[in-house]
Amino acid sequence: MSTTEDGAAEPQLLITTPPPGDRPTEPWTRRSSGQAGDSRRQDPHIPFALNTAAAWSWRLLFVLIMAGVIVWLSRPVSTILVGVAVAALLAGLLTPAVRWLRKHRIGSGWATAITEIGLIVVVLGLLTLVGQQLVSGFTDLSDQVVAGYHQLMDWLADGPLHVTVDQVDQAISSVTATIKDNSSQILAGAASFGSTAGNVGEGLVICLFTLIFFLLEGERIWLFLVGVAPKSARRAVNGAGRRGWHSLVSYTRIQVFVAFVDAVGIGLAAFFLRVPLAFPLAVLVFLSSFVPIIGALLSGAVAVLLALVANGPINAVLMLAAVLLVQQIESHLLQPLVMGKAVSLHPLAVVLAVAVGTTLLGIVGAVFAVPALAVLNTVIRYLAGRQWEQDDAIRTEPFRFDWEIAKARKKSLKQKAKEKLREEAHPEEQTA
C-alpha cells in the first residue's frame, strides 16, 4: 500500500473477479480481449450495431464470392464431380450389403464385386422391362389416343366450355407454326443431346469405377483426407465429416423409401384406372421423386396428361385425385415421421435450395441441392456447437476406424463402471 506526502494511506481501487459460477454467460456479454480492444479503437461516431453489421457483411460477401468461384471452376469437370457424387450416394446405400457379406466370411473384394454386379443387374433388368413395356404399350396407346382425342373433342363441344372444332384446329395450327419457326433451335437442342449422352456415359463409367473403391476402401480414403488437415483440427474435421456422412446416408435411404412408396401408389392407381404405360410411369415417378416437390409435380402432371389423352377427362380427374392422395400421404405422414428424423430442413429452405441448384447446375443441381444442404446443416451445427469436444467416437485421436472407435468406447465404459464400483465400495474416500 502506498502513502501520500503527509503519511496518510492512499486509497487503492480493488478490482475483484467474480467466481466462474457468477460470470455472465449470455453470448452478447462474452468478449475476448481482442474484441474489447477493437471496440475501444473504433470510431465513436459509428454505432456498434453498424460496425458489427459491416464486419459480418464483408465476411459473408467473401464466402459468397468463394462459393461462386468454386462453382465456376467446377464446371469444366462437372461430369467427374457428378460421377463421384453419385458413387458416394450409392456407397451409402450399398455399404450395409457389403458388411452383411463380410459377416458371412466373404472377403472384402468379393463382397464389393458381388454388390456392384448385383446393382448393375438390377438396373439393367429394370431398363429392359421398361423398354418392353414401352414397345408393347405404344401400340395400344396409339389406338387409345385416337379414341381419347374424339372423346375429348366431344366433351369440349358438348361440355360447359362449348369449344368448336374450328377453334381446336386453329390452336393446333398455331402450335405447328410455332414449332416450324423454332425448328433451328429444336435441331440445336437435338444436336446437344448427343454430347449430353456422351457425358452421361462418361459419368457412368467414373461412377462405377469410383464406387468400387468407396465400397472397398472408403474408410481409408476418409482417414487420408483427415490426415491432410492440421493436427489441431483433425478431431473437428473427423467428427464433422462423419456426422455429415451419416446425415447424407440417412437422407438417401429414406428418400429411396419415399420414392418407392410414391411410385407404388401412383403406379397402382394407373394400373387400376387402366392408364397405359403404368409401369414406365411408376419408374418415372420413382426417379423424379429425388427432386423434392418439383419432381412430384412434374410426374403427377405426366400421369394426369397420359390419362386424359388415353381415357378421357373423367379418367384424368380420377388419376389427379389419386396423385393428390399419394402426395398428401407423403407430405403429412411420410415426411414428418420418416424424413424428419433424417434431416430437419424447413420446406422453404428445400424449395429455395432446389431453385438455386437448378439455376446453377440444371437437373444435377436440382437432384443434389437438398442432400448438400442437409450435409451442410449438420456440419455447421456440429462445428458451431464444438461437439467434437464431447464426442466419444473421436475423443481419442488414434482410434479413427469404426472398429477401433467401438473398442475404445467399450473400454471407456468399462473403466467408468470400475470407477463407479470403487466409489460405492469405498465411500469414505470420497467423503475425505
VMD Tcl script that draws the C-alpha trace (Angstrom):
set ca {
  {0.00 0.00 0.00}
  {1.43 3.42 -0.98}
  {1.28 6.61 1.15}
  {0.83 10.29 0.35}
  {3.24 13.10 1.30}
  {1.56 13.67 4.67}
  {1.89 10.00 5.56}
  {-1.74 9.08 5.04}
  {-2.54 5.86 3.28}
  {-3.55 6.32 -0.34}
  {-6.79 4.54 -1.20}
  {-6.49 1.90 -3.90}
  {-9.08 0.61 -6.32}
  {-9.70 -3.07 -5.69}
  {-10.77 -5.00 -8.81}
  {-12.43 -8.25 -7.95}
  {-13.18 -11.01 -10.41}
  {-16.49 -12.79 -9.89}
  {-16.30 -16.55 -9.45}
  {-16.90 -18.67 -12.53}
  {-20.44 -19.50 -11.48}
  {-21.42 -15.80 -11.21}
  {-19.97 -14.67 -14.52}
  {-22.47 -13.71 -17.21}
  {-22.93 -16.38 -19.83}
  {-25.01 -14.50 -22.36}
  {-23.41 -14.54 -25.80}
  {-23.65 -10.77 -26.10}
  {-21.61 -10.28 -22.87}
  {-18.74 -12.59 -23.82}
  {-15.88 -10.74 -25.47}
  {-12.31 -11.63 -25.93}
  {-9.53 -9.15 -25.20}
  {-9.08 -8.56 -28.91}
  {-12.73 -7.71 -29.35}
  {-12.62 -5.32 -26.41}
  {-9.64 -3.57 -27.91}
  {-11.41 -3.29 -31.25}
  {-14.44 -1.71 -29.59}
  {-12.21 0.89 -27.90}
  {-10.37 1.72 -31.12}
  {-13.46 2.03 -33.32}
  {-14.81 5.41 -34.36}
  {-17.17 6.68 -31.63}
  {-19.39 8.26 -34.29}
  {-20.16 4.82 -35.83}
  {-22.79 2.82 -33.92}
  {-21.66 -0.55 -32.62}
  {-24.51 -2.34 -34.44}
  {-23.48 -0.79 -37.77}
  {-19.85 -1.73 -37.20}
  {-20.84 -5.33 -36.42}
  {-23.12 -5.49 -39.47}
  {-20.30 -4.23 -41.69}
  {-17.93 -6.88 -40.32}
  {-20.46 -9.61 -40.98}
  {-21.26 -8.22 -44.44}
  {-17.76 -8.33 -45.87}
  {-17.18 -11.80 -44.45}
  {-20.45 -13.05 -45.93}
  {-19.59 -11.40 -49.24}
  {-16.23 -13.16 -49.25}
  {-17.91 -16.53 -48.60}
  {-20.37 -15.96 -51.46}
  {-17.57 -14.94 -53.83}
  {-15.55 -18.03 -52.96}
  {-18.63 -20.23 -53.45}
  {-19.17 -18.66 -56.88}
  {-15.52 -19.24 -57.79}
  {-15.77 -22.89 -56.73}
  {-18.91 -23.37 -58.86}
  {-17.22 -21.67 -61.82}
  {-14.09 -23.79 -61.51}
  {-16.11 -26.99 -61.16}
  {-18.00 -26.55 -64.45}
  {-15.22 -27.97 -66.70}
  {-15.01 -31.09 -64.53}
  {-18.69 -31.30 -63.65}
  {-19.03 -34.74 -65.24}
  {-16.32 -36.14 -62.97}
  {-17.73 -34.46 -59.87}
  {-21.25 -35.71 -60.59}
  {-19.95 -39.25 -61.09}
  {-18.11 -39.13 -57.77}
  {-21.17 -37.67 -56.00}
  {-23.46 -40.39 -57.36}
  {-20.89 -43.00 -56.33}
  {-20.92 -41.57 -52.79}
  {-24.72 -41.84 -52.64}
  {-24.64 -45.41 -53.94}
  {-21.88 -46.30 -51.47}
  {-24.09 -45.12 -48.63}
  {-26.92 -47.32 -49.90}
  {-24.82 -50.41 -50.61}
  {-22.47 -50.39 -47.61}
  {-24.88 -52.48 -45.45}
  {-24.93 -55.16 -48.16}
  {-21.13 -55.27 -48.23}
  {-20.97 -55.52 -44.44}
  {-23.54 -58.33 -44.44}
  {-21.46 -60.30 -46.93}
  {-18.32 -59.72 -44.86}
  {-20.05 -61.05 -41.76}
  {-20.73 -64.25 -43.68}
  {-16.99 -64.77 -44.24}
  {-16.78 -63.34 -47.74}
  {-13.68 -61.31 -48.50}
  {-13.83 -57.56 -49.00}
  {-13.00 -57.79 -52.69}
  {-15.59 -60.45 -53.42}
  {-18.23 -58.66 -51.32}
  {-17.65 -55.45 -53.26}
  {-17.75 -57.25 -56.61}
  {-20.96 -59.14 -55.78}
  {-22.67 -55.97 -54.57}
  {-21.75 -53.86 -57.59}
  {-22.56 -56.61 -60.11}
  {-25.91 -57.09 -58.39}
  {-26.60 -53.36 -58.72}
  {-25.79 -53.43 -62.44}
  {-28.01 -56.48 -63.00}
  {-30.96 -54.86 -61.19}
  {-30.64 -51.59 -63.13}
  {-30.30 -53.35 -66.49}
  {-33.27 -55.58 -65.66}
  {-35.45 -52.57 -64.85}
  {-34.39 -50.79 -68.04}
  {-35.15 -53.89 -70.11}
  {-38.56 -54.29 -68.52}
  {-39.38 -50.60 -69.06}
  {-38.29 -50.85 -72.70}
  {-40.51 -53.86 -73.30}
  {-43.44 -52.09 -71.65}
  {-42.90 -49.02 -73.82}
  {-42.72 -51.02 -77.06}
  {-45.82 -53.06 -76.29}
  {-47.68 -50.16 -74.73}
  {-47.28 -47.68 -77.58}
  {-49.27 -49.95 -79.91}
  {-52.26 -49.91 -77.58}
  {-51.62 -46.27 -76.72}
  {-51.95 -45.13 -80.33}
  {-55.46 -46.60 -80.58}
  {-56.40 -45.16 -77.18}
  {-55.06 -41.74 -78.15}
  {-57.30 -41.64 -81.23}
  {-60.34 -42.71 -79.22}
  {-59.44 -40.33 -76.41}
  {-59.00 -37.47 -78.87}
  {-62.50 -37.95 -80.26}
  {-63.89 -38.27 -76.74}
  {-62.12 -35.07 -75.71}
  {-63.44 -33.21 -78.75}
  {-66.97 -34.32 -77.96}
  {-66.59 -33.18 -74.35}
  {-65.20 -29.79 -75.40}
  {-68.06 -29.26 -77.85}
  {-70.92 -30.54 -75.69}
  {-69.48 -29.69 -72.27}
  {-69.51 -26.43 -70.33}
  {-66.71 -24.88 -72.42}
  {-68.54 -25.10 -75.79}
  {-65.30 -25.12 -77.80}
  {-65.82 -25.66 -81.52}
  {-63.78 -27.89 -83.79}
  {-62.57 -24.85 -85.76}
  {-61.11 -23.32 -82.61}
  {-59.27 -26.54 -81.81}
  {-57.91 -26.77 -85.37}
  {-56.77 -23.16 -85.16}
  {-54.93 -23.86 -81.88}
  {-53.24 -26.93 -83.41}
  {-52.21 -24.88 -86.46}
  {-50.75 -22.21 -84.17}
  {-48.69 -24.80 -82.28}
  {-47.47 -26.32 -85.56}
  {-46.41 -22.90 -86.85}
  {-44.54 -22.19 -83.63}
  {-42.64 -25.47 -83.95}
  {-41.68 -24.64 -87.55}
  {-40.49 -21.16 -86.60}
  {-38.26 -22.61 -83.86}
  {-37.05 -25.62 -85.83}
  {-33.43 -24.42 -85.79}
  {-33.41 -24.23 -82.00}
  {-35.03 -27.66 -81.78}
  {-32.36 -29.12 -84.06}
  {-29.64 -27.44 -81.99}
  {-31.12 -29.00 -78.88}
  {-31.19 -32.40 -80.56}
  {-27.54 -31.99 -81.53}
  {-26.60 -31.08 -77.97}
  {-28.42 -34.21 -76.78}
  {-25.69 -36.32 -78.40}
  {-22.97 -34.61 -76.40}
  {-25.11 -34.89 -73.27}
  {-25.48 -38.64 -73.84}
  {-21.70 -38.88 -74.18}
  {-21.25 -37.03 -70.89}
  {-23.74 -39.35 -69.21}
  {-21.78 -42.38 -70.44}
  {-18.51 -40.90 -69.19}
  {-20.05 -40.07 -65.82}
  {-21.48 -43.58 -65.55}
  {-18.06 -45.16 -66.07}
  {-16.49 -42.83 -63.50}
  {-19.31 -43.58 -61.06}
  {-18.95 -47.36 -61.29}
  {-15.15 -47.20 -61.06}
  {-15.22 -44.85 -58.06}
  {-17.90 -46.93 -56.35}
  {-15.55 -49.91 -56.25}
  {-13.01 -48.02 -54.13}
  {-15.65 -46.35 -51.95}
  {-17.03 -49.77 -51.02}
  {-13.62 -51.41 -50.73}
  {-11.52 -48.72 -49.01}
  {-13.92 -45.93 -48.12}
  {-12.68 -45.72 -44.52}
  {-9.04 -45.50 -45.58}
  {-9.83 -42.77 -48.10}
  {-11.56 -40.73 -45.42}
  {-8.74 -41.16 -42.92}
  {-6.28 -39.99 -45.56}
  {-8.33 -36.82 -46.01}
  {-8.46 -36.32 -42.23}
  {-4.68 -36.68 -42.07}
  {-4.27 -33.84 -44.57}
  {-5.89 -31.41 -42.11}
  {-3.77 -29.69 -39.43}
  {-3.29 -31.84 -36.36}
  {-5.16 -29.43 -34.11}
  {-8.21 -29.58 -36.40}
  {-8.29 -33.32 -37.13}
  {-10.77 -34.19 -34.39}
  {-13.18 -31.50 -35.58}
  {-12.78 -32.49 -39.23}
  {-13.17 -36.18 -38.42}
  {-16.28 -35.69 -36.31}
  {-17.93 -33.20 -38.67}
  {-17.24 -35.39 -41.69}
  {-18.66 -38.49 -40.03}
  {-21.79 -36.65 -38.90}
  {-22.26 -35.20 -42.38}
  {-21.80 -38.62 -43.97}
  {-24.36 -40.23 -41.64}
  {-26.80 -37.42 -42.46}
  {-26.28 -37.96 -46.20}
  {-26.73 -41.73 -45.93}
  {-29.87 -41.39 -43.80}
  {-31.37 -38.86 -46.19}
  {-30.61 -41.00 -49.25}
  {-32.04 -44.21 -47.78}
  {-35.22 -42.53 -46.59}
  {-35.62 -40.69 -49.90}
  {-35.39 -44.01 -51.72}
  {-38.11 -45.40 -49.45}
  {-40.36 -42.36 -50.00}
  {-39.80 -42.51 -53.77}
  {-40.67 -46.21 -53.75}
  {-43.93 -45.54 -51.89}
  {-44.86 -42.77 -54.36}
  {-44.07 -44.98 -57.34}
  {-46.09 -47.91 -56.00}
  {-49.07 -45.70 -55.11}
  {-49.28 -43.86 -58.43}
  {-48.39 -46.98 -60.42}
  {-51.20 -48.99 -58.80}
  {-53.65 -46.14 -59.38}
  {-52.68 -46.01 -63.06}
  {-52.99 -49.80 -63.33}
  {-56.49 -49.94 -61.81}
  {-57.63 -46.95 -63.89}
  {-56.27 -48.74 -66.97}
  {-53.94 -45.91 -67.87}
  {-51.44 -47.17 -70.47}
  {-47.73 -47.47 -69.64}
  {-48.43 -47.86 -65.91}
  {-45.07 -49.48 -65.10}
  {-42.92 -46.94 -67.01}
  {-44.98 -44.23 -65.32}
  {-44.15 -45.73 -61.91}
  {-40.44 -45.75 -62.80}
  {-40.71 -42.09 -63.86}
  {-42.36 -41.22 -60.53}
  {-39.60 -43.05 -58.64}
  {-36.81 -41.19 -60.44}
  {-38.48 -37.77 -60.29}
  {-39.08 -38.12 -56.55}
  {-35.37 -37.46 -55.97}
  {-36.07 -33.84 -56.94}
  {-38.15 -32.73 -53.94}
  {-41.53 -31.05 -54.54}
  {-40.85 -30.14 -58.18}
  {-40.31 -33.75 -59.29}
  {-43.60 -34.86 -57.73}
  {-45.48 -32.08 -59.54}
  {-43.97 -32.93 -62.92}
  {-44.50 -36.69 -62.66}
  {-48.07 -36.16 -61.44}
  {-48.76 -33.87 -64.40}
  {-47.45 -36.53 -66.79}
  {-49.72 -39.16 -65.21}
  {-52.80 -36.94 -65.48}
  {-51.98 -35.92 -69.06}
  {-51.49 -39.55 -70.07}
  {-54.85 -40.48 -68.54}
  {-56.52 -37.53 -70.29}
  {-55.16 -38.40 -73.72}
  {-55.78 -42.14 -73.43}
  {-59.01 -42.43 -71.45}
  {-60.70 -39.03 -71.42}
  {-61.35 -36.26 -68.88}
  {-63.23 -38.34 -66.28}
  {-60.37 -40.83 -66.04}
  {-57.92 -37.92 -65.84}
  {-59.84 -36.42 -62.89}
  {-59.70 -39.78 -61.09}
  {-55.97 -40.01 -61.81}
  {-55.49 -36.48 -60.48}
  {-57.31 -37.44 -57.27}
  {-55.06 -40.50 -56.86}
  {-51.92 -38.41 -57.41}
  {-53.04 -35.81 -54.87}
  {-53.87 -38.54 -52.35}
  {-50.42 -40.11 -52.67}
  {-48.71 -36.73 -52.37}
  {-50.77 -35.83 -49.30}
  {-49.79 -39.12 -47.65}
  {-46.16 -38.33 -48.41}
  {-46.36 -34.74 -47.13}
  {-48.35 -35.35 -43.94}
  {-47.30 -38.87 -42.97}
  {-44.01 -39.95 -44.52}
  {-42.17 -36.62 -44.47}
  {-42.79 -35.76 -40.76}
  {-42.42 -39.29 -39.40}
  {-39.62 -40.64 -41.57}
  {-37.81 -37.81 -43.31}
  {-37.89 -35.56 -40.25}
  {-35.60 -37.98 -38.41}
  {-33.01 -37.85 -41.17}
  {-32.81 -34.12 -41.82}
  {-34.58 -31.15 -40.25}
  {-34.98 -28.67 -43.09}
  {-37.78 -26.17 -43.49}
  {-39.88 -26.63 -46.65}
  {-38.96 -23.10 -47.73}
  {-35.27 -24.00 -47.47}
  {-35.90 -27.10 -49.60}
  {-37.71 -25.13 -52.32}
  {-35.05 -22.41 -52.40}
  {-32.24 -24.99 -52.48}
  {-33.84 -26.77 -55.42}
  {-34.38 -23.45 -57.23}
  {-30.79 -22.30 -56.71}
  {-29.39 -25.72 -57.65}
  {-31.47 -25.81 -60.82}
  {-30.38 -22.30 -61.79}
  {-26.68 -23.01 -61.27}
  {-26.31 -26.65 -62.36}
  {-29.58 -27.65 -64.03}
  {-31.05 -31.06 -63.28}
  {-27.88 -32.11 -61.45}
  {-28.22 -29.16 -59.09}
  {-31.89 -29.98 -58.52}
  {-31.03 -33.55 -57.50}
  {-28.07 -32.76 -55.24}
  {-29.27 -29.46 -53.73}
  {-31.18 -30.89 -50.78}
  {-28.61 -33.60 -49.84}
  {-25.86 -30.97 -49.95}
  {-27.94 -28.63 -47.79}
  {-28.60 -31.44 -45.30}
  {-24.89 -32.23 -45.00}
  {-24.00 -28.53 -44.71}
  {-26.62 -28.05 -41.99}
  {-25.27 -30.99 -39.98}
  {-21.62 -29.97 -40.34}
  {-22.25 -26.33 -39.38}
  {-24.25 -27.33 -36.30}
  {-21.52 -29.77 -35.27}
  {-18.71 -27.24 -35.64}
  {-20.62 -24.28 -34.18}
  {-21.52 -26.31 -31.10}
  {-17.94 -27.63 -30.72}
  {-19.47 -31.07 -30.39}
  {-16.19 -32.83 -31.11}
  {-15.09 -31.95 -27.57}
  {-17.83 -34.19 -26.14}
  {-17.95 -36.74 -28.97}
  {-16.92 -40.13 -27.54}
  {-16.43 -41.50 -31.05}
  {-13.41 -39.30 -31.74}
  {-12.26 -38.32 -28.26}
  {-9.10 -40.42 -28.56}
  {-7.26 -39.43 -31.72}
  {-5.57 -42.78 -32.62}
  {-8.91 -44.61 -32.76}
  {-10.43 -43.48 -36.04}
  {-11.60 -46.68 -37.70}
  {-15.13 -47.82 -36.89}
  {-13.98 -50.96 -35.10}
  {-11.30 -49.02 -33.21}
  {-13.86 -46.42 -32.15}
  {-16.19 -49.14 -30.86}
  {-13.34 -50.80 -28.98}
  {-12.26 -47.52 -27.39}
  {-15.84 -46.70 -26.36}
  {-16.27 -50.15 -24.81}
  {-13.02 -49.77 -22.89}
  {-14.07 -46.33 -21.65}
  {-17.42 -47.67 -20.43}
  {-15.68 -50.50 -18.56}
  {-13.31 -48.00 -16.93}
  {-16.22 -45.82 -15.82}
  {-18.03 -48.86 -14.41}
  {-14.93 -49.86 -12.41}
  {-14.58 -46.34 -11.01}
  {-18.25 -46.32 -10.01}
  {-17.89 -49.69 -8.22}
  {-14.76 -48.42 -6.45}
  {-16.63 -45.33 -5.28}
  {-19.53 -47.44 -3.98}
  {-17.15 -49.83 -2.21}
  {-15.11 -47.05 -0.53}
  {-17.44 -44.11 0.09}
  {-15.16 -42.83 2.89}
  {-12.51 -41.90 0.32}
  {-14.99 -39.63 -1.46}
  {-16.01 -38.07 1.87}
  {-12.38 -37.40 2.77}
}
mol new
graphics top color blue
foreach p $ca { graphics top sphere $p radius 0.5 }
foreach p [lrange $ca 0 end-1] q [lrange $ca 1 end] { graphics top cylinder $p $q radius 0.2 }
display resetview
